[in-house]
Amino acid sequence: MITAPERFAERGDASAGIDAAAGSLDQLLALSAAQKASGLQDAPWPPHYEKKPGEPPRVAPSRRKMADGPAKGSGRRQSSQPLITIAKAEHKEDALAGLERWKARHPRAAALLAVDDVLVDSMRGRSSTWTRIRVNLRHVPVADRPAEEPPDPDYDPWAGLRREPDDPDAPPRPDAPPRPDVPPRPKVPPGPKAPRAPKTRSSS
């Protein structure tokens, strides 16, 4: 404020003539109409503004992808590749033999597989590993992709820990829920606490 009068007297009014040189908004309005016709929406407004019709969701792009994604189901990862399980075996050679049998049943799909389309996984079991083989059908046309079949062989490393419905004396697996025919064990209330010894003041 101290130097403004001196600069105004020296240089004059910097905004003089601004009203006489008014520009046109026709190009800007034409650009807005073209973007709206192509489906480009307006940017989201801050949350304290009133929401207008046609405004996109006011959410971060990363959260918008999560909202538009598949619904949560089993909690397992959803693969983006067309993977099918071919074999589950206790020994790797048995799983590889099952893969060869699958290739013999589906020669057209097997001929289109790349080397890295066959996934041989070593899975953790109770005390040892077992082998799972999956096949990625990404290079096979959708119309020629064979449907997923029951694994051959179909090894279950946890079969010995599951209680069969017709065998009530079988040992339950560690995470099995309590049997409905067995009453729950009653809770034993805790006993009375031992009284504390009275505090004595030292004479020293």
Salt bridges, closest charged atoms under 4 A:
GLU50 OE1 - LYS52 NZ 3.98
GLU55 OE2 - ARG58 NE 2.53
ASP116 OD2 - ARG138 NH2 2.88
ASP117 OD1 - ARG138 NE 2.63
ASP117 OD2 - HIS139 ND1 2.71
ASP121 OD2 - ARG132 NH2 3.07
ASP121 OD2 - ARG134 NH2 3.12
ASP144 OD2 - ARG108 NH2 3.29
GLU149 OE1 - ARG105 NH2 2.90
GLU149 OE2 - HIS106 NE2 2.80
ASP152 OD2 - ARG101 NE 2.77
ASP154 OD1 - LYS88 NZ 3.59
ASP156 OD2 - ARG162 NH1 2.32
ASP175 OD1 - ARG173 NE 2.89
ASP181 OD2 - ARG179 NH2 2.53
